Amino acid sequence: MSTPLPPFPRGQEPSGAPVPLELTVGPAAPQLRADAARNRARLLEAATRLVEEHGVANVTMEAVAAAASVGKGTVFRRFGDRTGLLMALLDHTEQQFQAAFLSGPPPLGPGAAPADRLHAFGCRVLREIHDRLDLYLAAEPDASRRFSSAPYRVRFTHVVMLLREAVPGADGVLLAQTLMGYLEPALIHHLTRQCGMPLERLESGWHDLVKRTTCPVPDRP
């Protein structure tokens, strides 16, 4: 089984800049032995082929084991469960994205106004999820882990930081939860596939939401 992710500290709120985290933990953590790293890469290559040839729905631990010519127990020891395996497939994409918004060029990275970075952040997330929607949906953690998963915590902390810069004095934590809710894979699936909305409309909606969130609210008489 994979090591459980540490819970988000209770009674505390994100402070400072987010620290890059890997999408996967436990057995798939970095600094593996050379042979273990090769075995992990081999399993992920097999899983990637299965996704491309048969779709995410047909990727099982048993199928990956057969495709990689290893025992099923090897796959479970390496990834814990199917969700862990699918999250590992997204790991490289997630690390690239984290590097882009934490240290890449503006407007996504440092150097742009916080509101501009929020605009760029949401559009990048929408495109990433839209392009790999089936994989994101299949890798979605259950409700007990969804908001404590490593990638969510990094993204959430980043959005809180930008909101605190853009709208000082506002409840950045709750506003960040609202913005993050717009970027949920399940909602993107509903809007694009069930409602037929084009991605461009979702991006326009994100820009409108960020503008309304970061625009100064006039004092009430």
N, C-alpha and C positions, 0 to 999 in steps of 0.2 A: 504494500500500500504506500502511496505517496505521503510525505510528511504534511500535515495540515498547515495551511497558511496561517501566519500569526494574525490574530484578530486586530481590527483597527482599534487603537487605544481609546477606551471609554473615558469620557470626561475631558477629552483633549480635542483640539482642532488642528488642522494642518497649519504649520508655520514654516516660513522660509520656502526655498525652492525645492521642488520634488527631487528625490534621488532616483536615478534609473533603477528599475527592477526588472528581473527576467520574468517572462511569462510563466515559465515552468519552475518547479521547485522539487526538493527531495531528490529522488533517484536521477532526475534529469538535470540536476544542478551543474554549474560550470566546474572546471578543474577535474574532470573525469580522467581516469587513466587512459592511455592511448588506445588500448584495445577496447575499453568500454566506450570511448568516444566514437571509435569506428563502428562498433555494433549499433550505437544509437543512431548514427548517420545512416547506416544500412536500413534500419527499421523505418526511419523517416522517409527515406527514398522509396521504400516499398509502399508506405502509406500514401505518399504523394502520387505514385503511379496509380494506385487504386482509386484515389479521388478523381484523377484525370480520366481514367478509363471507365469507371463505374459509378461515379458520384459519391458524395459524402455519405449518403444513407446506407451504402453498401460497405462502408469501411468498418470492420469489426476487429477486435483483438485477434480473433482466430484467423481472419483473412490476412491480416498483416503478418502474422506468424508464418502462415503458409507461403505468402509471397516472398518473405525473407528467408525461408527455409530454416526456421528456428522453432523451438517449442513455444507454446502459448504462454507458459510461465515466464519466459524471458521477456515477453512484451509487457506482461503485468508488472514484473519487477522493475522494469525500466520506466514505465509511465503511470503505474497505479491503476488507472481505469481508462475507459474510452475517452472521457472528457479530457483527461491528462494528455492522452495521445494527440487529440485534435488541437488542444491548446499549444502543444509543442510544434505542430505544423504552422501555427501562426506566430511562433516565437521570433523568427527572423524578421518578419514584417513589423512586429511590435517594437523590436529593438531599433530598427531603422527609423520608425516613427518617433520614438522617444528621443533619439539623437537629434532628429530634425527640429522638434519643438523645444528641446532643452538647450541646444547649442548650435543649431543650424542657422542659415541666413534668414533675415526678416523677409516677409512679415510673420512667418510662422515662428522663427527663432528670435532670440534677443536682438534689440535694436529698433524695434517698431513700437508704436504706442500700444498699451495693453489691450485696448478695444480692437485695434487692427489685428493683433495676435489672436484674439478670440475669434474674429471673423475667419481668419485663415485656419485656425485649429479645427473648428467645426466642419468646414468644407472638406478638409483633408480626411477627417474621420468618416464623413458621409461617403466620400469616394472609396475609401479603403473597405468599408463594410459592404457597400453596394457591389463592389467588384468580387468579393469573396463571401457573399451573403450566406450561402448554404453552409459554408465552413464555420462562419461566426455563429450561426444559429445552433449548429450541432455542438459547438464547443462551449456554448453558454453554460456557466456554472449554475448549480441549483440555487434556490432562493437564499439558503443559509450561507452561501459563499459568494454570491454575486457582487456584493458591495465591499467585500474584503479581499477580493482577488488582487494580485499584484498589479496587473495593467490598469484596473479600474482605479486603484489608489493613486498611482502615478498621475493618471489623467485628471482625476478629481482634484488632487493637490495643486496641479498646475492651473486648473481653471479657477480655484479659490484664490491663488496668488494673483492672477491677472485681474480678477474681480476686485480684490482689495486695493489694487493700484488704480483701477478704472473708476470705482465708485466707493471711495473711502467712507466708512461709517455705515455702509449697508451690511446686511447679514450675508456675507460672502459664502458661507457654508450652505445655507438653504438656497441661495440663488444658483450656486454651482450644481446642486442636486437637480434643480429645475432644468438647467441647460444640458446637463448630462442625460437627463431623461429623454430629451429630443434625439439623442444619438444612440438610443438603444436598438440593437439589431432587430428585435421583435417589432418595434414601431416602424423601422425602415422597411421591413418585410411587408407589414400591413399596408403602408402607404404606397410603396412602389409596385408590389405584386398583386395585392388584393384590391387596392383602389386605383391602380394604374397611373399613379402620379410619376412624372419624369423626375430624374434626379435634380435637374435644374430648378424645379419648383421647391424641392426640399432645401436646396442651397439658398434660394431667395428667402425662404421662410426662416432659415437660420440667421441670415443677415438682419432680417427684420427683428427677430427675437433679441439678438445681441444689441441692436440699436435701442430697442425699448428698455432693455435691462441696464444699459450703461448710460443712457441719456439722463441728465440731472432732472430730478423731479422738483417742480416749482413748489415753493412753500404755500401751504393752504392759508387762506385769509382767516 
